[in-house]
Amino acid sequence: MKSFVYIITDRNRKNLHVGMCTDLLKTIKFYSEMPTLFFDNAQQLNRLVYFEEINTEEQALERFKTVSTYTRPQKEKMIRPVNPDWVDLTAGLKYESGQRVRPTVYSRPSIPAVRRAVAI
């Protein structure tokens, strides 16, 4: 069974959290539903910046243990070649998995069809 080792961060890139899972989209959804799980509101982990797909759980667990011991500069050195701008990779994952991401439609304020005449 395929497993993933990932690094997720907050919007200010202060915290880098390493994790391991079998369903990456489900895990990212969990992070968005539980924003204060690891940190307070100001440091929500909501930006997937790096992940590796690994074929077996044993190999993924070994890789997770290795990456978890890395210092911040080592993690940044891992992230920068594949994601130099630190963009959120979740949208690309949803696209590849076939989930359609609907754009949010903002409705404009309605203009009344009949305007009242202003008496002077």
OpenMM code with the backbone's topology and positions (N, CA, C; nanometers):
from openmm import Vec3, app, unit

residues = "MET LYS SER PHE VAL TYR ILE ILE THR ASP ARG ASN ARG LYS ASN LEU HIS VAL GLY MET CYS THR ASP LEU LEU LYS THR ILE LYS PHE TYR SER GLU MET PRO THR LEU PHE PHE ASP ASN ALA GLN GLN LEU ASN ARG LEU VAL TYR PHE GLU GLU ILE ASN THR GLU GLU GLN ALA LEU GLU ARG PHE LYS THR VAL SER THR TYR THR ARG PRO GLN LYS GLU LYS MET ILE ARG PRO VAL ASN PRO ASP TRP VAL ASP LEU THR ALA GLY LEU LYS TYR GLU SER GLY GLN ARG VAL ARG PRO THR VAL TYR SER ARG PRO SER ILE PRO ALA VAL ARG ARG ALA VAL ALA ILE".split()
positions = [
    Vec3(0.0839, -0.1180, 0.0000),
    Vec3(0.0000, 0.0000, 0.0000),
    Vec3(0.0882, 0.1242, 0.0000),
    Vec3(0.0526, 0.2201, -0.0819),
    Vec3(0.1324, 0.3419, -0.0904),
    Vec3(0.1116, 0.4288, 0.0330),
    Vec3(0.2184, 0.4912, 0.0740),
    Vec3(0.2146, 0.5839, 0.1871),
    Vec3(0.2828, 0.7131, 0.1458),
    Vec3(0.2554, 0.8160, 0.2219),
    Vec3(0.3117, 0.9473, 0.1941),
    Vec3(0.3840, 1.0004, 0.3165),
    Vec3(0.4965, 1.0639, 0.2928),
    Vec3(0.5656, 1.1427, 0.3944),
    Vec3(0.5542, 1.2864, 0.3458),
    Vec3(0.5073, 1.3745, 0.4326),
    Vec3(0.4784, 1.5105, 0.3888),
    Vec3(0.5305, 1.6126, 0.4888),
    Vec3(0.5425, 1.7355, 0.4405),
    Vec3(0.5759, 1.8496, 0.5265),
    Vec3(0.4682, 1.9537, 0.5032),
    Vec3(0.4087, 1.9987, 0.6127),
    Vec3(0.3029, 2.0990, 0.6069),
    Vec3(0.3463, 2.2168, 0.6933),
    Vec3(0.3060, 2.3371, 0.6529),
    Vec3(0.3492, 2.4561, 0.7248),
    Vec3(0.2329, 2.5535, 0.7388),
    Vec3(0.2555, 2.6612, 0.8108),
    Vec3(0.1555, 2.7662, 0.8244),
    Vec3(0.1804, 2.8724, 0.7183),
    Vec3(0.0963, 2.9746, 0.7153),
    Vec3(0.1081, 3.0749, 0.6090),
    Vec3(0.2349, 3.1578, 0.6184),
    Vec3(0.2918, 3.1708, 0.7380),
    Vec3(0.4150, 3.2482, 0.7551),
    Vec3(0.5411, 3.1624, 0.7476),
    Vec3(0.5235, 3.0344, 0.7257),
    Vec3(0.6341, 2.9386, 0.7163),
    Vec3(0.7187, 2.9336, 0.8434),
    Vec3(0.6574, 2.9550, 0.9579),
    Vec3(0.7314, 2.9485, 1.0839),
    Vec3(0.7507, 2.8047, 1.1301),
    Vec3(0.6483, 2.7232, 1.1142),
    Vec3(0.6518, 2.5857, 1.1629),
    Vec3(0.6529, 2.4888, 1.0464),
    Vec3(0.7370, 2.3893, 1.0561),
    Vec3(0.7399, 2.2823, 0.9571),
    Vec3(0.7060, 2.1529, 1.0294),
    Vec3(0.5941, 2.0937, 0.9929),
    Vec3(0.5480, 1.9711, 1.0575),
    Vec3(0.5627, 1.8545, 0.9607),
    Vec3(0.6293, 1.7495, 1.0030),
    Vec3(0.6492, 1.6294, 0.9212),
    Vec3(0.5464, 1.5258, 0.9629),
    Vec3(0.4843, 1.4604, 0.8647),
    Vec3(0.3854, 1.3582, 0.8945),
    Vec3(0.3922, 1.2443, 0.7955),
    Vec3(0.3170, 1.1387, 0.8266),
    Vec3(0.3096, 1.0214, 0.7404),
    Vec3(0.1644, 0.9763, 0.7355),
    Vec3(0.1170, 0.9388, 0.6172),
    Vec3(-0.0211, 0.8935, 0.6046),
    Vec3(-0.0356, 0.8041, 0.4813),
    Vec3(-0.1539, 0.7449, 0.4670),
    Vec3(-0.1821, 0.6645, 0.3482),
    Vec3(-0.2747, 0.7382, 0.2515),
    Vec3(-0.3517, 0.8341, 0.3013),
    Vec3(-0.4405, 0.9137, 0.2162),
    Vec3(-0.4108, 1.0610, 0.2418),
    Vec3(-0.3373, 1.1214, 0.1513),
    Vec3(-0.2887, 1.2581, 0.1720),
    Vec3(-0.4018, 1.3609, 0.1691),
    Vec3(-0.4963, 1.3464, 0.0788),
    Vec3(-0.6065, 1.4425, 0.0714),
    Vec3(-0.6933, 1.4384, 0.1972),
    Vec3(-0.7160, 1.3202, 0.2479),
    Vec3(-0.7949, 1.3051, 0.3707),
    Vec3(-0.7221, 1.3682, 0.4891),
    Vec3(-0.5922, 1.3542, 0.4925),
    Vec3(-0.5125, 1.4122, 0.6006),
    Vec3(-0.5140, 1.5642, 0.5939),
    Vec3(-0.5011, 1.6201, 0.4742),
    Vec3(-0.5048, 1.7656, 0.4573),
    Vec3(-0.6416, 1.8187, 0.4979),
    Vec3(-0.7467, 1.7462, 0.4640),
    Vec3(-0.8818, 1.7862, 0.5041),
    Vec3(-0.8935, 1.7858, 0.6565),
    Vec3(-0.8338, 1.6867, 0.7215),
    Vec3(-0.8350, 1.6797, 0.8674),
    Vec3(-0.7670, 1.8019, 0.9283),
    Vec3(-0.6536, 1.8420, 0.8715),
    Vec3(-0.5840, 1.9615, 0.9212),
    Vec3(-0.6714, 2.0862, 0.9080),
    Vec3(-0.7467, 2.0960, 0.7985),
    Vec3(-0.8313, 2.2145, 0.7806),
    Vec3(-0.9516, 2.2123, 0.8753),
    Vec3(-0.9996, 2.0923, 0.9096),
    Vec3(-1.1122, 2.0825, 1.0032),
    Vec3(-1.0700, 2.1018, 1.1482),
    Vec3(-0.9453, 2.0750, 1.1786),
    Vec3(-0.8936, 2.0877, 1.3151),
    Vec3(-0.7795, 2.1890, 1.3158),
    Vec3(-0.8094, 2.3175, 1.2945),
    Vec3(-0.7024, 2.4162, 1.2759),
    Vec3(-0.6143, 2.4389, 1.3984),
    Vec3(-0.6657, 2.4128, 1.5172),
    Vec3(-0.5862, 2.4402, 1.6379),
    Vec3(-0.5350, 2.3113, 1.7017),
    Vec3(-0.5160, 2.2095, 1.6223),
    Vec3(-0.4721, 2.0810, 1.6752),
    Vec3(-0.3321, 2.0882, 1.7350),
    Vec3(-0.2389, 2.1468, 1.6631),
    Vec3(-0.1012, 2.1535, 1.7108),
    Vec3(-0.0635, 2.2904, 1.7649),
    Vec3(-0.1214, 2.3958, 1.7070),
    Vec3(-0.0837, 2.5315, 1.7426),
    Vec3(-0.2083, 2.6160, 1.7600),
    Vec3(-0.1911, 2.7429, 1.7912),
    Vec3(-0.3058, 2.8321, 1.8039),
    Vec3(-0.3505, 2.8808, 1.6660),
    Vec3(-0.4520, 2.9643, 1.6636),
    Vec3(-0.5105, 3.0099, 1.5365),
    Vec3(-0.4118, 3.0815, 1.4462),
    Vec3(-0.3183, 3.1538, 1.5037),
    Vec3(-0.2244, 3.2304, 1.4221),
    Vec3(-0.1269, 3.1397, 1.3466),
    Vec3(-0.1117, 3.0170, 1.3923),
    Vec3(-0.0131, 2.9274, 1.3308),
    Vec3(-0.0783, 2.7997, 1.2776),
    Vec3(-0.1917, 2.8140, 1.2090),
    Vec3(-0.2607, 2.6980, 1.1546),
    Vec3(-0.1767, 2.6303, 1.0480),
    Vec3(-0.1674, 2.5006, 1.0560),
    Vec3(-0.0964, 2.4245, 0.9535),
    Vec3(-0.1931, 2.4023, 0.8378),
    Vec3(-0.1732, 2.4734, 0.7286),
    Vec3(-0.2687, 2.4651, 0.6190),
    Vec3(-0.2046, 2.4641, 0.4808),
    Vec3(-0.0733, 2.4590, 0.4722),
    Vec3(-0.0065, 2.4668, 0.3425),
    Vec3(0.0843, 2.3452, 0.3246),
    Vec3(0.0454, 2.2563, 0.2345),
    Vec3(0.1274, 2.1400, 0.2014),
    Vec3(0.2379, 2.1858, 0.1079),
    Vec3(0.3630, 2.1759, 0.1532),
    Vec3(0.4735, 2.2273, 0.0719),
    Vec3(0.5636, 2.1168, 0.0167),
    Vec3(0.5509, 1.9950, 0.0694),
    Vec3(0.6390, 1.8867, 0.0226),
    Vec3(0.5737, 1.7529, 0.0554),
    Vec3(0.5858, 1.6572, -0.0359),
    Vec3(0.5445, 1.5204, -0.0039),
    Vec3(0.6210, 1.4223, -0.0907),
    Vec3(0.6328, 1.3020, -0.0399),
    Vec3(0.6953, 1.1910, -0.1123),
    Vec3(0.5981, 1.0751, -0.1117),
    Vec3(0.5818, 1.0096, -0.2256),
    Vec3(0.4995, 0.8898, -0.2336),
    Vec3(0.5928, 0.7696, -0.2244),
    Vec3(0.5663, 0.6816, -0.1286),
    Vec3(0.6536, 0.5673, -0.1033),
    Vec3(0.5703, 0.4401, -0.1131),
    Vec3(0.6267, 0.3361, -0.1735),
    Vec3(0.5504, 0.2151, -0.2058),
    Vec3(0.5065, 0.1318, -0.0861),
    Vec3(0.5900, 0.1184, 0.0146),
    Vec3(0.5524, 0.0340, 0.1288),
    Vec3(0.5492, 0.1158, 0.2572),
    Vec3(0.4705, 0.0669, 0.3532),
    Vec3(0.4595, 0.1376, 0.4812),
    Vec3(0.5897, 0.1323, 0.5603),
    Vec3(0.6622, 0.0224, 0.5494),
    Vec3(0.7885, 0.0090, 0.6223),
    Vec3(0.8903, 0.1128, 0.5752),
    Vec3(0.9010, 0.1271, 0.4434),
    Vec3(0.9926, 0.2272, 0.3882),
    Vec3(0.9477, 0.3679, 0.4251),
    Vec3(0.8165, 0.3907, 0.4226),
    Vec3(0.7631, 0.5225, 0.4577),
    Vec3(0.7916, 0.5546, 0.6047),
    Vec3(0.7777, 0.4556, 0.6905),
    Vec3(0.8052, 0.4773, 0.8326),
    Vec3(0.9525, 0.5104, 0.8560),
    Vec3(1.0410, 0.4419, 0.7869),
    Vec3(1.1838, 0.4718, 0.7988),
    Vec3(1.2148, 0.6124, 0.7477),
    Vec3(1.1543, 0.6486, 0.6350),
    Vec3(1.1766, 0.7830, 0.5803),
    Vec3(1.1202, 0.8897, 0.6738),
    Vec3(1.0030, 0.8630, 0.7320),
    Vec3(0.9421, 0.9557, 0.8271),
    Vec3(1.0330, 0.9771, 0.9484),
    Vec3(1.0880, 0.8686, 0.9997),
    Vec3(1.1787, 0.8802, 1.1150),
    Vec3(1.3027, 0.9617, 1.0792),
    Vec3(1.3525, 0.9418, 0.9587),
    Vec3(1.4718, 1.0154, 0.9151),
    Vec3(1.4410, 1.1636, 0.8989),
    Vec3(1.3339, 1.1957, 0.8268),
    Vec3(1.3003, 1.3359, 0.8007),
    Vec3(1.2617, 1.4075, 0.9298),
    Vec3(1.2017, 1.3369, 1.0232),
    Vec3(1.1627, 1.3976, 1.1509),
    Vec3(1.2827, 1.4446, 1.2317),
    Vec3(1.3965, 1.3827, 1.2115),
    Vec3(1.5159, 1.4226, 1.2867),
    Vec3(1.5916, 1.5379, 1.2213),
    Vec3(1.5504, 1.5757, 1.0994),
    Vec3(1.6185, 1.6837, 1.0280),
    Vec3(1.5987, 1.8176, 1.0992),
    Vec3(1.6980, 1.9024, 1.0856),
    Vec3(1.6857, 2.0390, 1.1356),
    Vec3(1.6074, 2.1215, 1.0331),
    Vec3(1.5692, 2.2402, 1.0714),
    Vec3(1.4941, 2.3258, 0.9787),
    Vec3(1.5704, 2.3535, 0.8489),
    Vec3(1.6996, 2.3900, 0.8536),
    Vec3(1.7714, 2.4117, 0.7268),
    Vec3(1.7753, 2.2873, 0.6369),
    Vec3(1.7826, 2.1698, 0.6964),
    Vec3(1.7820, 2.0475, 0.6165),
    Vec3(1.6460, 2.0270, 0.5493),
    Vec3(1.5373, 2.0564, 0.6218),
    Vec3(1.4032, 2.0443, 0.5637),
    Vec3(1.3846, 2.1468, 0.4522),
    Vec3(1.4321, 2.2682, 0.4738),
    Vec3(1.4214, 2.3708, 0.3704),
    Vec3(1.5010, 2.3309, 0.2465),
    Vec3(1.6145, 2.2679, 0.2670),
    Vec3(1.6972, 2.2214, 0.1553),
    Vec3(1.6242, 2.1116, 0.0756),
    Vec3(1.5389, 2.0355, 0.1425),
    Vec3(1.4575, 1.9343, 0.0758),
    Vec3(1.3434, 1.9982, -0.0043),
    Vec3(1.2831, 2.1028, 0.0527),
    Vec3(1.1647, 2.1648, -0.0071),
    Vec3(1.2003, 2.2513, -0.1268),
    Vec3(1.3019, 2.3340, -0.1155),
    Vec3(1.3321, 2.4365, -0.2159),
    Vec3(1.3533, 2.3840, -0.3588),
    Vec3(1.4207, 2.2713, -0.3836),
    Vec3(1.4364, 2.2269, -0.5231),
    Vec3(1.3041, 2.1891, -0.5911),
    Vec3(1.2077, 2.1353, -0.5155),
    Vec3(1.0819, 2.0917, -0.5759),
    Vec3(0.9706, 2.1958, -0.5649),
    Vec3(0.9810, 2.2869, -0.4690),
    Vec3(0.8775, 2.3881, -0.4483),
    Vec3(0.9440, 2.5183, -0.4035),
    Vec3(1.0128, 2.5884, -0.4947),
    Vec3(1.0910, 2.7065, -0.4556),
    Vec3(1.0078, 2.8220, -0.4004),
    Vec3(0.8811, 2.8341, -0.4430),
    Vec3(0.7965, 2.9434, -0.3957),
    Vec3(0.7088, 2.9040, -0.2764),
    Vec3(0.7215, 2.7825, -0.2305),
    Vec3(0.6461, 2.7310, -0.1159),
    Vec3(0.4952, 2.7430, -0.1384),
    Vec3(0.4493, 2.7140, -0.2592),
    Vec3(0.3057, 2.7198, -0.2872),
    Vec3(0.2369, 2.5967, -0.2291),
    Vec3(0.1082, 2.6083, -0.2066),
    Vec3(0.0300, 2.4976, -0.1528),
    Vec3(0.0076, 2.3937, -0.2625),
    Vec3(0.0470, 2.2706, -0.2388),
    Vec3(0.0378, 2.1645, -0.3394),
    Vec3(-0.0964, 2.0923, -0.3372),
    Vec3(-0.1864, 2.1306, -0.2493),
    Vec3(-0.3135, 2.0618, -0.2354),
    Vec3(-0.3997, 2.0726, -0.3608),
    Vec3(-0.4030, 2.1889, -0.4244),
    Vec3(-0.4857, 2.2062, -0.5443),
    Vec3(-0.4428, 2.1109, -0.6551),
    Vec3(-0.3139, 2.0942, -0.6735),
    Vec3(-0.2643, 2.0007, -0.7739),
    Vec3(-0.3006, 1.8574, -0.7426),
    Vec3(-0.2982, 1.8215, -0.6151),
    Vec3(-0.3369, 1.6860, -0.5749),
    Vec3(-0.4838, 1.6603, -0.6024),
    Vec3(-0.5674, 1.7594, -0.5723),
    Vec3(-0.7107, 1.7431, -0.5978),
    Vec3(-0.7368, 1.7284, -0.7468),
    Vec3(-0.6640, 1.8031, -0.8280),
    Vec3(-0.6804, 1.7956, -0.9727),
    Vec3(-0.6403, 1.6570, -1.0239),
    Vec3(-0.5271, 1.6058, -0.9749),
    Vec3(-0.4781, 1.4750, -1.0196),
    Vec3(-0.5690, 1.3614, -0.9748),
    Vec3(-0.6312, 1.3759, -0.8590),
    Vec3(-0.7160, 1.2689, -0.8084),
    Vec3(-0.8541, 1.2690, -0.8728),
    Vec3(-0.8830, 1.3718, -0.9522),
    Vec3(-1.0108, 1.3761, -1.0205),
    Vec3(-1.1172, 1.4535, -0.9467),
    Vec3(-1.0851, 1.5070, -0.8317),
    Vec3(-1.1822, 1.5882, -0.7603),
    Vec3(-1.1903, 1.7227, -0.8284),
    Vec3(-1.3091, 1.7633, -0.8594),
    Vec3(-1.3263, 1.8926, -0.9249),
    Vec3(-1.3309, 2.0006, -0.8191),
    Vec3(-1.2511, 2.1005, -0.8389),
    Vec3(-1.2496, 2.2136, -0.7481),
    Vec3(-1.3322, 2.3232, -0.8121),
    Vec3(-1.4465, 2.3498, -0.7531),
    Vec3(-1.5344, 2.4525, -0.8078),
    Vec3(-1.4895, 2.5896, -0.7637),
    Vec3(-1.4786, 2.6813, -0.8569),
    Vec3(-1.4455, 2.8174, -0.8160),
    Vec3(-1.5636, 2.8780, -0.7413),
    Vec3(-1.5336, 2.9569, -0.6424),
    Vec3(-1.6375, 3.0229, -0.5659),
    Vec3(-1.6940, 3.1373, -0.6477),
    Vec3(-1.8234, 3.1393, -0.6614),
    Vec3(-1.8887, 3.2442, -0.7387),
    Vec3(-1.9385, 3.3494, -0.6408),
    Vec3(-1.8899, 3.4673, -0.6590),
    Vec3(-1.9339, 3.5769, -0.5748),
    Vec3(-2.0472, 3.6488, -0.6462),
    Vec3(-2.1591, 3.6586, -0.5800),
    Vec3(-2.2719, 3.7262, -0.6437),
    Vec3(-2.2612, 3.8764, -0.6222),
    Vec3(-2.2940, 3.9475, -0.7256),
    Vec3(-2.2955, 4.0923, -0.7156),
    Vec3(-2.4248, 4.1355, -0.6510),
    Vec3(-2.4234, 4.2496, -0.5866),
    Vec3(-2.5499, 4.2962, -0.5289),
    Vec3(-2.6510, 4.3218, -0.6393),
    Vec3(-2.7731, 4.2801, -0.6132),
    Vec3(-2.8755, 4.2960, -0.7162),
    Vec3(-2.9215, 4.4414, -0.7245),
    Vec3(-2.9476, 4.4843, -0.8447),
    Vec3(-2.9970, 4.6192, -0.8688),
    Vec3(-3.1468, 4.6070, -0.8934),
    Vec3(-3.2263, 4.6798, -0.8172),
    Vec3(-3.3708, 4.6663, -0.8376),
    Vec3(-3.4101, 4.7087, -0.9787),
    Vec3(-3.5039, 4.6350, -1.0358),
    Vec3(-3.5459, 4.6611, -1.1732),
    Vec3(-3.6193, 4.7947, -1.1855),
    Vec3(-3.7003, 4.8244, -1.0877),
    Vec3(-3.7762, 4.9486, -1.0925),
    Vec3(-3.7262, 5.0394, -0.9802),
    Vec3(-3.6830, 5.1580, -1.0179),
    Vec3(-3.6356, 5.2528, -0.9167),
    Vec3(-3.7471, 5.3526, -0.8868),
    Vec3(-3.7562, 5.3887, -0.7632),
    Vec3(-3.8588, 5.4853, -0.7264),
    Vec3(-3.8137, 5.6254, -0.7633),
    Vec3(-3.9086, 5.7039, -0.8040),
    Vec3(-3.8795, 5.8432, -0.8373),
    Vec3(-3.8630, 5.9221, -0.7080),
    Vec3(-3.7658, 6.0074, -0.7058),
    Vec3(-3.7401, 6.0881, -0.5877),
    Vec3(-3.8189, 6.2179, -0.6013),
    Vec3(-3.9035, 6.2463, -0.5017),
    Vec3(-3.9844, 6.3691, -0.5063),
    Vec3(-3.9010, 6.4850, -0.4532),
    Vec3(-3.9016, 6.5932, -0.5238),
    Vec3(-3.8263, 6.7113, -0.4821),
    Vec3(-3.9183, 6.8123, -0.4210),
] * unit.nanometer
topology = app.Topology()
chain = topology.addChain("A")
for resn in residues:
    res = topology.addResidue(resn, chain)
    for name in ("N", "CA", "C"):
        topology.addAtom(name, app.Element.getBySymbol(name[0]), res)
